[in-house]
Amino acid sequence: VFSETKALATYLVNSPLEDIPEDVRHESRRALLNYIGCAVGGSQEPAVETALKALGPYFGKPTAGLLARPERMDPLYASVINGISSHVFEYDDTMPKNYIHPTPPVASSIFAHASAHRVTGRDFIHAFLLGFETEARVGNAVYPAHYDVGWHMTGTAGVFGAAAAIGKLLRLSVPEMVWALGLAAT
């Protein structure tokens, strides 16, 4: 295991919400409100309809819901559809330092998870913050070379944020979090 991955996994597993300043927690709530508005606004767009038709045959057990839509599907595909809905207009938040739209990958995954599994608001915010931070740090580490050769930073860095957030909600151990981040890398 790379020492950097283990250090990140250890931080994610052991980070208490109380260590995150209140102003940062406040901004996370603002980011989530923006995300919900974008997801609701984009939920009826043709891109979402196309994705539902194309992916529908592959949906698993319908345990998760979508934002602003009646369909139910497995959490994996619910996170994909929520991500499309929230990003279709590109009014979602962005980080000017690395061009990532950080909230959709993380929020899409945790909203889908929370619609299928009981999650407290406190755990939801904590997971979101840690996922957002993970995504931003990975994005900063690979920018600008990654972006300059044509990669969409939101997709390639966002998967790390989603893995970190879901890992936190699942209360993974340090080795399990290392594995989750490794799977995100593949």
N, C-alpha and C positions, 0 to 999 in steps of 0.2 A: 504494500500500500504506500502510495506517495504520502510523505509527511504532511503536505498541504491538504490533501483530501481528508486525512485522519484529523487534522487540526480543525477543519471546517465541520466535519461530522461531530466532533467532540463539542464544539461550540453550539451547534444546533441542538444537540441532545440535552446539554446542560444549561442552556440559556434560560434564566427566569425572566418572565415578563417585566418584573419590577426593575430590571436593569435597563430597560428601554425607556428613555425620557418621555414624559407626558406629551411634549410638543410633537414628538415623532409619532406617538400613538394617535394623536389628534389628526395628523396629516394622513395616517393610514385610513382613518375613517372617511376623510375627504376623498382619498383615492378610490375607496370602495363605492362611495356614493357616485362618483364620476363613472366608474365601471358599470354600475347598475343602470344609470341613465343611458349609457352607450349600448348596453346589451338590450335593454327594452327598446330603444330606438332602432336598433338593427335587427331585432328578432324576426321581423316579417320580410326582410330583404330577400331578393331572388337567390343570392349566394347561400343563404341559410336553407332555403327550400331545396336547392340543388344538392347541398350536402346531405340533407335528410334523405332525399331520394337515393343518392349514391351509396350512402353508408347504411341505410336502413336494414338491408339484408344481413348485415353483420352485427347488429345490436345484440347484446346479451340480455340477461334477465332485466326486466324493466324496473329497477329499484331506485333510479335517480331521476329527478326532474330537471327541467330547463327553466331559465329565467324568461318570463313573459310568453311562454308557449305551453300548450297542454300535453305534449308528447312526454313519454317516459321511456327511459332506456338505461343501459348500464352506465355506471359512473365514468368510465373511460370515454365513451362517445358523448355523454352529456357534457363533459369538460371540453371536448372538441367543438361541439355545436355552440356552447356558451362562448367559447373563444372566438368563433367566427362572428357571432352576433355582436360581441363587444368591440370587435376590431374592424368590422366591415366599413364603417365611415371614417375610421382613423381619427376620431375625436378623443380617443382614450389618451391617457397621460403618456408623456414621453420624457426621456432623460437626454438632454441636449449633449451631454458629454459622450454618449455612445449610441444614440438614436434608438434605444430600446423603448418599446411600449411595455413597461414592466408589469402593470397590474393584470392585464388579461390572461397570461399563462398561469399565474399563481391563483388569482381569484376564480378563474374558470374551473380549475381543478378542485379548489376547496369548497366552492359552492356546490359542485356536483357531489363531492364526498359528503358534505353536510346534508344534502337532500336525501341521502341514502343511510346515513349514520348520525346518531345523536352527537352534536358538538356544541359545547358552550360558546357563548359569545367571546369570552375571555380567551379560550383556546383558539377560536377562529382568528381573532385579531393577532394573537401571538404567532400562529403559523403563517399568517399572511405577511407579517413583518419580517420574519426570518426567511421566508421564500423570496420576498422582494429584495432583501439585502443580499441573499445568495445570487440571485439573478444579476443584480447590479454589479457585484464584485466580479463575477465571471465575465460579464460584458466588458467591464473596464480592463480586465486582464487580456482580452483578445482584440480589443479595439486599438487602432484602426485597421490593422491588417485583415482581420476577419471580414469586416464590412467592405473594405476596399476591393476584395476579390469577389464580392457579390452576394455574400451570405446575408440573410435577413436576421438581424440580431435578436429580434423578439422571439423567433422560433428556436434559434440555436442556443441562446442563453436562457430563455424562458423555461426550457425543460428542466434546467437545474433548480430554478426557483420552485417550480411545481413539485419536483421530487423532494426538495427540502421541506416544503410546507406540508405535503401529505405525510412525509416521514415523521414530522413533528406531531401531527394529529394522530398518527398510528402509534406514537410513543416508541419508535424504533430505538434499539440500542446503538451504541457507537458503531460496532461492526455492521449492523444492518443498515445504518445510515450511509456508511461508506459504500455498501453494495448498491443502495438506491441511487447514490450520486454516480456510481460507475455505470449502472444501467442507463441513467440519463445521458451519460457520455456516449453510449453506443447508439 
